[in-house]
Amino acid sequence: MPKPDSPETAISEIEKLFLDIILYIPTAVRQACQNLNHHPDQMEFDGLCQRIVMLLMDKDFHTLRSFDNRSEPQTWLFTIAKRYILRRLKEQKKEIRLEDLPPDSFTSQPDQEEKLISEEREKLLQAAAGKLTEHDRKLFYLMVQGLKTEDIAKEMGIKKSSVYPEKSVLIEKLQKIVNAS
């Protein structure tokens, strides 16, 4: 039989206290939530109860060992639950809800690498365009401006049906010039 002061007795006393107090956890959590004017749904409530159980068991019952019989176990448990829930509520307030963000915060800017690659490509295309004939250069700038086929045909003084083949030839020329550089 273990001595009254032996670690085996202490562990069994802690385990006994845990088994006695575990039944009061839902009540303590409910009271703490009411005291803090917090109204969790059932899933959050169950999660809070489970976290309190884990808190009491964590680190070899470290929190549970802090109970020193100066108050009733239910009162002590209420204090533990209230402090834990208060910490969780403060953490949640620090989190930014998506509904609270301005709409323009959802657009993402290209990262620096993508921006540099884009700038490099633009420089290559501009250098390649400088090596084109005046006719091809004009077609290139009209394409870059995003004009429609009929507008390009009008500006270039060619038939609408000729725009697509000329674009294809121009793209091939640009690819050859860029690949040669």
Steps between C-alpha positions, in 0.01 A plus 500: 500500500647841405593753768272805530771736368625275219469605132265207437256640756532852356423374152199306618374806694539715186324237292220479759466881500493496119226236494300696759539834323447385140124482554491873582685618186189560282334698779816705562539573128132598468525732803826653376346565158196663660725708724696621197179556301617249240243276335674211325318255277497133606810407302705787645369419848606134467839615371547730799414216738749270328771766513443549873537123550825508300621802696444316827681189376782680318855478635423222745193675645698823563192725506301252705785483754458875557172430679583543868162449669462868596169504314247255374613303192210645299603858585862429407391330177277799414805728534713272281226482234436875508869587460539254214189621317600863551843429342331326205261792448788749502686287243190490282469879514856528368404291198359698210173374361466494121178700525692784668759534222455758225416346159823618336708299747410179315691596188851370503792688357749304291795404708836653427630205297196499269530876458868475408431220250220706346725806473776291343260357241373848420855624444574205272185565298576872472853422382362246252240749377783742423636248249171471311399681183285809541193306380560216749578745783170680441313167505684403823400821681139468385492143632654609832231767535241221477316632197240283327573339164285746306668798669846362421398445136372858478817648656730286287302555178461127439212256470352358819577148373872592469543602865516149647767368257708815548473459880621140471798602284583782740492269803737258325738787417495622861567147630801464267642838604451428874646150473801634308578752775 
